Amino acid sequence: MEAQIEESISESSHKENRSVTAEELQSRNKKTGLMLSRKRVLEQLERSTDERYSELLRRTLADLDSQIVAIGD
């Protein structure tokens, strides 16, 4: 999943140069924020020793993934 998301970001940065609408810019910024949150949650999950907290982090990660997919390119 992470590789697909990174590939999506790379592809969008290599598209032909054209004017970016305010809506597209807002969408990109939201996606970037979600990606940063996803990375932080993943790091916390890797360090977590509390199973209940880990479960919360897994649900949060799944929610972030669904939001990223919903934004698309």
PDB file of N, CA, C and O in Angstrom:
ATOM      1  N   MET A   1       0.832  -1.188   0.000  1.00  0.00           N
ATOM      2  CA  MET A   1       0.000   0.000   0.000  1.00  0.00           C
ATOM      3  C   MET A   1       0.878   1.254   0.000  1.00  0.00           C
ATOM      4  O   MET A   1       0.626   2.193  -0.755  1.00  0.00           O
ATOM      5  N   GLU A   2       1.882   1.263   0.828  1.00  0.00           N
ATOM      6  CA  GLU A   2       2.756   2.432   0.945  1.00  0.00           C
ATOM      7  C   GLU A   2       3.459   2.715  -0.382  1.00  0.00           C
ATOM      8  O   GLU A   2       3.581   3.871  -0.789  1.00  0.00           O
ATOM      9  N   ALA A   3       3.918   1.666  -1.052  1.00  0.00           N
ATOM     10  CA  ALA A   3       4.595   1.839  -2.342  1.00  0.00           C
ATOM     11  C   ALA A   3       3.637   2.414  -3.381  1.00  0.00           C
ATOM     12  O   ALA A   3       4.034   3.253  -4.190  1.00  0.00           O
ATOM     13  N   GLN A   4       2.379   1.972  -3.366  1.00  0.00           N
ATOM     14  CA  GLN A   4       1.397   2.479  -4.313  1.00  0.00           C
ATOM     15  C   GLN A   4       1.137   3.961  -4.082  1.00  0.00           C
ATOM     16  O   GLN A   4       0.998   4.735  -5.029  1.00  0.00           O
ATOM     17  N   ILE A   5       1.075   4.343  -2.818  1.00  0.00           N
ATOM     18  CA  ILE A   5       0.814   5.738  -2.481  1.00  0.00           C
ATOM     19  C   ILE A   5       1.986   6.611  -2.922  1.00  0.00           C
ATOM     20  O   ILE A   5       1.787   7.676  -3.507  1.00  0.00           O
ATOM     21  N   GLU A   6       3.206   6.157  -2.641  1.00  0.00           N
ATOM     22  CA  GLU A   6       4.382   6.919  -3.049  1.00  0.00           C
ATOM     23  C   GLU A   6       4.463   7.018  -4.571  1.00  0.00           C
ATOM     24  O   GLU A   6       4.843   8.060  -5.105  1.00  0.00           O
ATOM     25  N   GLU A   7       4.111   5.944  -5.269  1.00  0.00           N
ATOM     26  CA  GLU A   7       4.114   5.950  -6.730  1.00  0.00           C
ATOM     27  C   GLU A   7       3.100   6.948  -7.260  1.00  0.00           C
ATOM     28  O   GLU A   7       3.356   7.650  -8.237  1.00  0.00           O
ATOM     29  N   SER A   8       1.956   7.004  -6.613  1.00  0.00           N
ATOM     30  CA  SER A   8       0.919   7.948  -7.012  1.00  0.00           C
ATOM     31  C   SER A   8       1.406   9.384  -6.887  1.00  0.00           C
ATOM     32  O   SER A   8       1.141  10.216  -7.755  1.00  0.00           O
ATOM     33  N   ILE A   9       2.113   9.667  -5.816  1.00  0.00           N
ATOM     34  CA  ILE A   9       2.646  11.009  -5.612  1.00  0.00           C
ATOM     35  C   ILE A   9       3.694  11.323  -6.666  1.00  0.00           C
ATOM     36  O   ILE A   9       3.718  12.429  -7.206  1.00  0.00           O
ATOM     37  N   SER A  10       4.566  10.354  -6.966  1.00  0.00           N
ATOM     38  CA  SER A  10       5.597  10.553  -7.982  1.00  0.00           C
ATOM     39  C   SER A  10       4.983  10.821  -9.352  1.00  0.00           C
ATOM     40  O   SER A  10       5.428  11.709 -10.079  1.00  0.00           O
ATOM     41  N   GLU A  11       3.962  10.048  -9.695  1.00  0.00           N
ATOM     42  CA  GLU A  11       3.316  10.220 -10.994  1.00  0.00           C
ATOM     43  C   GLU A  11       2.686  11.593 -11.112  1.00  0.00           C
ATOM     44  O   GLU A  11       2.775  12.234 -12.159  1.00  0.00           O
ATOM     45  N   SER A  12       2.049  12.047 -10.042  1.00  0.00           N
ATOM     46  CA  SER A  12       1.387  13.346 -10.107  1.00  0.00           C
ATOM     47  C   SER A  12       2.399  14.476 -10.223  1.00  0.00           C
ATOM     48  O   SER A  12       2.088  15.519 -10.797  1.00  0.00           O
ATOM     49  N   SER A  13       3.609  14.292  -9.688  1.00  0.00           N
ATOM     50  CA  SER A  13       4.609  15.349  -9.794  1.00  0.00           C
ATOM     51  C   SER A  13       5.268  15.368 -11.167  1.00  0.00           C
ATOM     52  O   SER A  13       5.868  16.375 -11.543  1.00  0.00           O
ATOM     53  N   HIS A  14       5.169  14.264 -11.935  1.00  0.00           N
ATOM     54  CA  HIS A  14       5.784  14.193 -13.247  1.00  0.00           C
ATOM     55  C   HIS A  14       4.828  14.516 -14.385  1.00  0.00           C
ATOM     56  O   HIS A  14       5.232  14.510 -15.548  1.00  0.00           O
ATOM     57  N   LYS A  15       3.566  14.797 -14.070  1.00  0.00           N
ATOM     58  CA  LYS A  15       2.612  15.139 -15.123  1.00  0.00           C
ATOM     59  C   LYS A  15       3.041  16.444 -15.761  1.00  0.00           C
ATOM     60  O   LYS A  15       3.770  17.239 -15.167  1.00  0.00           O
ATOM     61  N   GLU A  16       2.573  16.648 -16.983  1.00  0.00           N
ATOM     62  CA  GLU A  16       2.975  17.845 -17.715  1.00  0.00           C
ATOM     63  C   GLU A  16       2.643  19.093 -16.910  1.00  0.00           C
ATOM     64  O   GLU A  16       1.670  19.135 -16.157  1.00  0.00           O
ATOM     65  N   ASN A  17       3.479  20.106 -17.092  1.00  0.00           N
ATOM     66  CA  ASN A  17       3.281  21.366 -16.385  1.00  0.00           C
ATOM     67  C   ASN A  17       2.022  22.038 -16.909  1.00  0.00           C
ATOM     68  O   ASN A  17       1.874  22.254 -18.111  1.00  0.00           O
ATOM     69  N   ARG A  18       1.147  22.356 -16.023  1.00  0.00           N
ATOM     70  CA  ARG A  18      -0.075  23.045 -16.379  1.00  0.00           C
ATOM     71  C   ARG A  18      -0.541  23.834 -15.167  1.00  0.00           C
ATOM     72  O   ARG A  18      -0.031  23.647 -14.063  1.00  0.00           O
ATOM     73  N   SER A  19      -1.476  24.684 -15.368  1.00  0.00           N
ATOM     74  CA  SER A  19      -1.999  25.487 -14.269  1.00  0.00           C
ATOM     75  C   SER A  19      -2.702  24.579 -13.271  1.00  0.00           C
ATOM     76  O   SER A  19      -3.420  23.651 -13.641  1.00  0.00           O
ATOM     77  N   VAL A  20      -2.479  24.867 -12.021  1.00  0.00           N
ATOM     78  CA  VAL A  20      -3.097  24.082 -10.962  1.00  0.00           C
ATOM     79  C   VAL A  20      -4.205  24.927 -10.348  1.00  0.00           C
ATOM     80  O   VAL A  20      -3.984  26.064  -9.929  1.00  0.00           O
ATOM     81  N   THR A  21      -5.385  24.355 -10.303  1.00  0.00           N
ATOM     82  CA  THR A  21      -6.501  25.088  -9.710  1.00  0.00           C
ATOM     83  C   THR A  21      -6.367  25.068  -8.194  1.00  0.00           C
ATOM     84  O   THR A  21      -5.635  24.256  -7.630  1.00  0.00           O
ATOM     85  N   ALA A  22      -7.076  25.963  -7.558  1.00  0.00           N
ATOM     86  CA  ALA A  22      -7.058  26.038  -6.096  1.00  0.00           C
ATOM     87  C   ALA A  22      -7.560  24.727  -5.487  1.00  0.00           C
ATOM     88  O   ALA A  22      -7.069  24.281  -4.450  1.00  0.00           O
ATOM     89  N   GLU A  23      -8.539  24.124  -6.144  1.00  0.00           N
ATOM     90  CA  GLU A  23      -9.091  22.859  -5.656  1.00  0.00           C
ATOM     91  C   GLU A  23      -8.047  21.740  -5.731  1.00  0.00           C
ATOM     92  O   GLU A  23      -7.919  20.939  -4.805  1.00  0.00           O
ATOM     93  N   GLU A  24      -7.303  21.692  -6.843  1.00  0.00           N
ATOM     94  CA  GLU A  24      -6.258  20.677  -6.990  1.00  0.00           C
ATOM     95  C   GLU A  24      -5.150  20.877  -5.958  1.00  0.00           C
ATOM     96  O   GLU A  24      -4.639  19.916  -5.384  1.00  0.00           O
ATOM     97  N   LEU A  25      -4.795  22.115  -5.737  1.00  0.00           N
ATOM     98  CA  LEU A  25      -3.759  22.418  -4.758  1.00  0.00           C
ATOM     99  C   LEU A  25      -4.207  22.025  -3.361  1.00  0.00           C
ATOM    100  O   LEU A  25      -3.426  21.467  -2.590  1.00  0.00           O
ATOM    101  N   GLN A  26      -5.444  22.307  -3.034  1.00  0.00           N
ATOM    102  CA  GLN A  26      -5.984  21.936  -1.727  1.00  0.00           C
ATOM    103  C   GLN A  26      -5.998  20.411  -1.574  1.00  0.00           C
ATOM    104  O   GLN A  26      -5.666  19.886  -0.511  1.00  0.00           O
ATOM    105  N   SER A  27      -6.377  19.716  -2.626  1.00  0.00           N
ATOM    106  CA  SER A  27      -6.409  18.256  -2.595  1.00  0.00           C
ATOM    107  C   SER A  27      -5.007  17.684  -2.393  1.00  0.00           C
ATOM    108  O   SER A  27      -4.814  16.759  -1.604  1.00  0.00           O
ATOM    109  N   ARG A  28      -4.030  18.242  -3.114  1.00  0.00           N
ATOM    110  CA  ARG A  28      -2.645  17.781  -2.945  1.00  0.00           C
ATOM    111  C   ARG A  28      -2.136  18.022  -1.533  1.00  0.00           C
ATOM    112  O   ARG A  28      -1.482  17.165  -0.939  1.00  0.00           O
ATOM    113  N   ASN A  29      -2.448  19.209  -1.000  1.00  0.00           N
ATOM    114  CA  ASN A  29      -2.011  19.526   0.356  1.00  0.00           C
ATOM    115  C   ASN A  29      -2.648  18.589   1.380  1.00  0.00           C
ATOM    116  O   ASN A  29      -1.989  18.150   2.323  1.00  0.00           O
ATOM    117  N   LYS A  30      -3.918  18.288   1.194  1.00  0.00           N
ATOM    118  CA  LYS A  30      -4.601  17.366   2.110  1.00  0.00           C
ATOM    119  C   LYS A  30      -3.970  15.981   2.025  1.00  0.00           C
ATOM    120  O   LYS A  30      -3.741  15.330   3.045  1.00  0.00           O
ATOM    121  N   LYS A  31      -3.690  15.535   0.798  1.00  0.00           N
ATOM    122  CA  LYS A  31      -3.089  14.219   0.615  1.00  0.00           C
ATOM    123  C   LYS A  31      -1.701  14.166   1.250  1.00  0.00           C
ATOM    124  O   LYS A  31      -1.347  13.170   1.880  1.00  0.00           O
ATOM    125  N   THR A  32      -0.922  15.220   1.092  1.00  0.00           N
ATOM    126  CA  THR A  32       0.406  15.282   1.705  1.00  0.00           C
ATOM    127  C   THR A  32       0.295  15.208   3.222  1.00  0.00           C
ATOM    128  O   THR A  32       1.065  14.497   3.868  1.00  0.00           O
ATOM    129  N   GLY A  33      -0.658  15.938   3.790  1.00  0.00           N
ATOM    130  CA  GLY A  33      -0.871  15.895   5.231  1.00  0.00           C
ATOM    131  C   GLY A  33      -1.268  14.506   5.710  1.00  0.00           C
ATOM    132  O   GLY A  33      -0.791  14.034   6.741  1.00  0.00           O
ATOM    133  N   LEU A  34      -2.145  13.857   4.952  1.00  0.00           N
ATOM    134  CA  LEU A  34      -2.562  12.501   5.306  1.00  0.00           C
ATOM    135  C   LEU A  34      -1.389  11.524   5.224  1.00  0.00           C
ATOM    136  O   LEU A  34      -1.254  10.633   6.063  1.00  0.00           O
ATOM    137  N   MET A  35      -0.543  11.699   4.207  1.00  0.00           N
ATOM    138  CA  MET A  35       0.630  10.830   4.060  1.00  0.00           C
ATOM    139  C   MET A  35       1.593  11.000   5.235  1.00  0.00           C
ATOM    140  O   MET A  35       2.147  10.021   5.734  1.00  0.00           O
ATOM    141  N   LEU A  36       1.789  12.240   5.674  1.00  0.00           N
ATOM    142  CA  LEU A  36       2.658  12.484   6.824  1.00  0.00           C
ATOM    143  C   LEU A  36       2.068  11.871   8.089  1.00  0.00           C
ATOM    144  O   LEU A  36       2.788  11.294   8.904  1.00  0.00           O
ATOM    145  N   SER A  37       0.760  12.001   8.247  1.00  0.00           N
ATOM    146  CA  SER A  37       0.092  11.394   9.401  1.00  0.00           C
ATOM    147  C   SER A  37       0.223   9.881   9.362  1.00  0.00           C
ATOM    148  O   SER A  37       0.470   9.241  10.385  1.00  0.00           O
ATOM    149  N   ARG A  38       0.056   9.316   8.169  1.00  0.00           N
ATOM    150  CA  ARG A  38       0.178   7.862   8.010  1.00  0.00           C
ATOM    151  C   ARG A  38       1.568   7.390   8.402  1.00  0.00           C
ATOM    152  O   ARG A  38       1.714   6.373   9.080  1.00  0.00           O
ATOM    153  N   LYS A  39       2.580   8.118   7.983  1.00  0.00           N
ATOM    154  CA  LYS A  39       3.958   7.756   8.309  1.00  0.00           C
ATOM    155  C   LYS A  39       4.187   7.804   9.825  1.00  0.00           C
ATOM    156  O   LYS A  39       4.813   6.911  10.397  1.00  0.00           O
ATOM    157  N   ARG A  40       3.676   8.850  10.460  1.00  0.00           N
ATOM    158  CA  ARG A  40       3.834   8.990  11.907  1.00  0.00           C
ATOM    159  C   ARG A  40       3.119   7.852  12.657  1.00  0.00           C
ATOM    160  O   ARG A  40       3.673   7.274  13.592  1.00  0.00           O
ATOM    161  N   VAL A  41       1.892   7.543  12.238  1.00  0.00           N
ATOM    162  CA  VAL A  41       1.132   6.471  12.883  1.00  0.00           C
ATOM    163  C   VAL A  41       1.836   5.133  12.693  1.00  0.00           C
ATOM    164  O   VAL A  41       1.890   4.327  13.622  1.00  0.00           O
ATOM    165  N   LEU A  42       2.369   4.890  11.513  1.00  0.00           N
ATOM    166  CA  LEU A  42       3.084   3.648  11.244  1.00  0.00           C
ATOM    167  C   LEU A  42       4.313   3.522  12.139  1.00  0.00           C
ATOM    168  O   LEU A  42       4.594   2.442  12.657  1.00  0.00           O
ATOM    169  N   GLU A  43       5.038   4.608  12.322  1.00  0.00           N
ATOM    170  CA  GLU A  43       6.205   4.591  13.210  1.00  0.00           C
ATOM    171  C   GLU A  43       5.794   4.310  14.651  1.00  0.00           C
ATOM    172  O   GLU A  43       6.468   3.556  15.353  1.00  0.00           O
ATOM    173  N   GLN A  44       4.693   4.911  15.095  1.00  0.00           N
ATOM    174  CA  GLN A  44       4.199   4.674  16.447  1.00  0.00           C
ATOM    175  C   GLN A  44       3.775   3.225  16.613  1.00  0.00           C
ATOM    176  O   GLN A  44       4.021   2.619  17.656  1.00  0.00           O
ATOM    177  N   LEU A  45       3.145   2.672  15.598  1.00  0.00           N
ATOM    178  CA  LEU A  45       2.703   1.282  15.643  1.00  0.00           C
ATOM    179  C   LEU A  45       3.887   0.335  15.783  1.00  0.00           C
ATOM    180  O   LEU A  45       3.821  -0.642  16.528  1.00  0.00           O
ATOM    181  N   GLU A  46       4.960   0.623  15.073  1.00  0.00           N
ATOM    182  CA  GLU A  46       6.146  -0.225  15.137  1.00  0.00           C
ATOM    183  C   GLU A  46       6.785  -0.207  16.532  1.00  0.00           C
ATOM    184  O   GLU A  46       7.403  -1.190  16.942  1.00  0.00           O
ATOM    185  N   ARG A  47       6.641   0.892  17.248  1.00  0.00           N
ATOM    186  CA  ARG A  47       7.237   1.009  18.585  1.00  0.00           C
ATOM    187  C   ARG A  47       6.295   0.621  19.714  1.00  0.00           C
ATOM    188  O   ARG A  47       6.735   0.447  20.851  1.00  0.00           O
ATOM    189  N   SER A  48       5.028   0.484  19.425  1.00  0.00           N
ATOM    190  CA  SER A  48       4.034   0.251  20.471  1.00  0.00           C
ATOM    191  C   SER A  48       4.181  -1.137  21.108  1.00  0.00           C
ATOM    192  O   SER A  48       4.405  -2.136  20.425  1.00  0.00           O
ATOM    193  N   THR A  49       4.050  -1.162  22.413  1.00  0.00           N
ATOM    194  CA  THR A  49       4.082  -2.430  23.141  1.00  0.00           C
ATOM    195  C   THR A  49       2.724  -2.743  23.769  1.00  0.00           C
ATOM    196  O   THR A  49       2.505  -3.860  24.238  1.00  0.00           O
ATOM    197  N   ASP A  50       1.822  -1.780  23.784  1.00  0.00           N
ATOM    198  CA  ASP A  50       0.485  -1.948  24.360  1.00  0.00           C
ATOM    199  C   ASP A  50      -0.470  -2.403  23.257  1.00  0.00           C
ATOM    200  O   ASP A  50      -0.670  -1.682  22.279  1.00  0.00           O
ATOM    201  N   GLU A  51      -1.051  -3.572  23.400  1.00  0.00           N
ATOM    202  CA  GLU A  51      -1.900  -4.146  22.358  1.00  0.00           C
ATOM    203  C   GLU A  51      -3.130  -3.284  22.073  1.00  0.00           C
ATOM    204  O   GLU A  51      -3.527  -3.141  20.917  1.00  0.00           O
ATOM    205  N   ARG A  52      -3.732  -2.712  23.109  1.00  0.00           N
ATOM    206  CA  ARG A  52      -4.907  -1.861  22.883  1.00  0.00           C
ATOM    207  C   ARG A  52      -4.543  -0.614  22.089  1.00  0.00           C
ATOM    208  O   ARG A  52      -5.287  -0.192  21.204  1.00  0.00           O
ATOM    209  N   TYR A  53      -3.401  -0.033  22.409  1.00  0.00           N
ATOM    210  CA  TYR A  53      -2.934   1.138  21.679  1.00  0.00           C
ATOM    211  C   TYR A  53      -2.576   0.757  20.235  1.00  0.00           C
ATOM    212  O   TYR A  53      -2.848   1.511  19.300  1.00  0.00           O
ATOM    213  N   SER A  54      -1.975  -0.403  20.072  1.00  0.00           N
ATOM    214  CA  SER A  54      -1.638  -0.881  18.728  1.00  0.00           C
ATOM    215  C   SER A  54      -2.895  -1.059  17.883  1.00  0.00           C
ATOM    216  O   SER A  54      -2.903  -0.727  16.698  1.00  0.00           O
ATOM    217  N   GLU A  55      -3.948  -1.580  18.488  1.00  0.00           N
ATOM    218  CA  GLU A  55      -5.205  -1.756  17.764  1.00  0.00           C
ATOM    219  C   GLU A  55      -5.785  -0.408  17.347  1.00  0.00           C
ATOM    220  O   GLU A  55      -6.289  -0.266  16.233  1.00  0.00           O
ATOM    221  N   LEU A  56      -5.715   0.569  18.227  1.00  0.00           N
ATOM    222  CA  LEU A  56      -6.172   1.913  17.903  1.00  0.00           C
ATOM    223  C   LEU A  56      -5.362   2.471  16.723  1.00  0.00           C
ATOM    224  O   LEU A  56      -5.922   3.069  15.804  1.00  0.00           O
ATOM    225  N   LEU A  57      -4.063   2.271  16.759  1.00  0.00           N
ATOM    226  CA  LEU A  57      -3.203   2.748  15.681  1.00  0.00           C
ATOM    227  C   LEU A  57      -3.521   2.039  14.361  1.00  0.00           C
ATOM    228  O   LEU A  57      -3.499   2.668  13.303  1.00  0.00           O
ATOM    229  N   ARG A  58      -3.815   0.745  14.413  1.00  0.00           N
ATOM    230  CA  ARG A  58      -4.173   0.005  13.191  1.00  0.00           C
ATOM    231  C   ARG A  58      -5.474   0.538  12.594  1.00  0.00           C
ATOM    232  O   ARG A  58      -5.593   0.668  11.375  1.00  0.00           O
ATOM    233  N   ARG A  59      -6.440   0.842  13.443  1.00  0.00           N
ATOM    234  CA  ARG A  59      -7.705   1.411  12.945  1.00  0.00           C
ATOM    235  C   ARG A  59      -7.473   2.803  12.353  1.00  0.00           C
ATOM    236  O   ARG A  59      -8.053   3.164  11.329  1.00  0.00           O
ATOM    237  N   THR A  60      -6.620   3.567  13.014  1.00  0.00           N
ATOM    238  CA  THR A  60      -6.290   4.901  12.514  1.00  0.00           C
ATOM    239  C   THR A  60      -5.597   4.801  11.167  1.00  0.00           C
ATOM    240  O   THR A  60      -5.891   5.576  10.256  1.00  0.00           O
ATOM    241  N   LEU A  61      -4.686   3.858  11.037  1.00  0.00           N
ATOM    242  CA  LEU A  61      -3.965   3.641   9.780  1.00  0.00           C
ATOM    243  C   LEU A  61      -4.936   3.259   8.661  1.00  0.00           C
ATOM    244  O   LEU A  61      -4.822   3.752   7.539  1.00  0.00           O
ATOM    245  N   ALA A  62      -5.875   2.391   8.968  1.00  0.00           N
ATOM    246  CA  ALA A  62      -6.870   1.980   7.968  1.00  0.00           C
ATOM    247  C   ALA A  62      -7.724   3.177   7.544  1.00  0.00           C
ATOM    248  O   ALA A  62      -8.046   3.324   6.364  1.00  0.00           O
ATOM    249  N   ASP A  63      -8.088   4.026   8.495  1.00  0.00           N
ATOM    250  CA  ASP A  63      -8.875   5.211   8.173  1.00  0.00           C
ATOM    251  C   ASP A  63      -8.078   6.175   7.290  1.00  0.00           C
ATOM    252  O   ASP A  63      -8.606   6.717   6.319  1.00  0.00           O
ATOM    253  N   LEU A  64      -6.825   6.382   7.627  1.00  0.00           N
ATOM    254  CA  LEU A  64      -5.974   7.251   6.821  1.00  0.00           C
ATOM    255  C   LEU A  64      -5.829   6.702   5.399  1.00  0.00           C
ATOM    256  O   LEU A  64      -5.888   7.457   4.429  1.00  0.00           O
ATOM    257  N   ASP A  65      -5.641   5.396   5.283  1.00  0.00           N
ATOM    258  CA  ASP A  65      -5.527   4.771   3.955  1.00  0.00           C
ATOM    259  C   ASP A  65      -6.790   4.995   3.134  1.00  0.00           C
ATOM    260  O   ASP A  65      -6.715   5.296   1.943  1.00  0.00           O
ATOM    261  N   SER A  66      -7.944   4.849   3.764  1.00  0.00           N
ATOM    262  CA  SER A  66      -9.192   5.034   3.020  1.00  0.00           C
ATOM    263  C   SER A  66      -9.368   6.490   2.596  1.00  0.00           C
ATOM    264  O   SER A  66      -9.889   6.759   1.513  1.00  0.00           O
ATOM    265  N   GLN A  67      -8.939   7.433   3.440  1.00  0.00           N
ATOM    266  CA  GLN A  67      -9.014   8.844   3.059  1.00  0.00           C
ATOM    267  C   GLN A  67      -8.068   9.166   1.897  1.00  0.00           C
ATOM    268  O   GLN A  67      -8.414   9.935   1.000  1.00  0.00           O
ATOM    269  N   ILE A  68      -6.869   8.567   1.926  1.00  0.00           N
ATOM    270  CA  ILE A  68      -5.909   8.787   0.850  1.00  0.00           C
ATOM    271  C   ILE A  68      -6.432   8.242  -0.465  1.00  0.00           C
ATOM    272  O   ILE A  68      -6.298   8.884  -1.507  1.00  0.00           O
ATOM    273  N   VAL A  69      -7.030   7.050  -0.420  1.00  0.00           N
ATOM    274  CA  VAL A  69      -7.590   6.442  -1.628  1.00  0.00           C
ATOM    275  C   VAL A  69      -8.763   7.287  -2.140  1.00  0.00           C
ATOM    276  O   VAL A  69      -8.933   7.446  -3.349  1.00  0.00           O
ATOM    277  N   ALA A  70      -9.558   7.818  -1.232  1.00  0.00           N
ATOM    278  CA  ALA A  70     -10.720   8.630  -1.630  1.00  0.00           C
ATOM    279  C   ALA A  70     -10.302   9.907  -2.351  1.00  0.00           C
ATOM    280  O   ALA A  70     -11.003  10.378  -3.247  1.00  0.00           O
ATOM    281  N   ILE A  71      -9.159  10.463  -1.959  1.00  0.00           N
ATOM    282  CA  ILE A  71      -8.671  11.677  -2.613  1.00  0.00           C
ATOM    283  C   ILE A  71      -8.208  11.355  -4.020  1.00  0.00           C
ATOM    284  O   ILE A  71      -8.417  12.139  -4.947  1.00  0.00           O
ATOM    285  N   GLY A  72      -7.571  10.186  -4.179  1.00  0.00           N
ATOM    286  CA  GLY A  72      -7.091   9.787  -5.500  1.00  0.00           C
ATOM    287  C   GLY A  72      -5.943  10.653  -5.959  1.00  0.00           C
ATOM    288  O   GLY A  72      -5.138  11.106  -5.145  1.00  0.00           O
ATOM    289  N   ASP A  73      -5.858  10.891  -7.263  1.00  0.00           N
ATOM    290  CA  ASP A  73      -4.753  11.695  -7.827  1.00  0.00           C
ATOM    291  C   ASP A  73      -5.104  13.140  -7.852  1.00  0.00           C
ATOM    292  O   ASP A  73      -4.300  13.963  -8.291  1.00  0.00           O
TER     293      ASP A  73
END
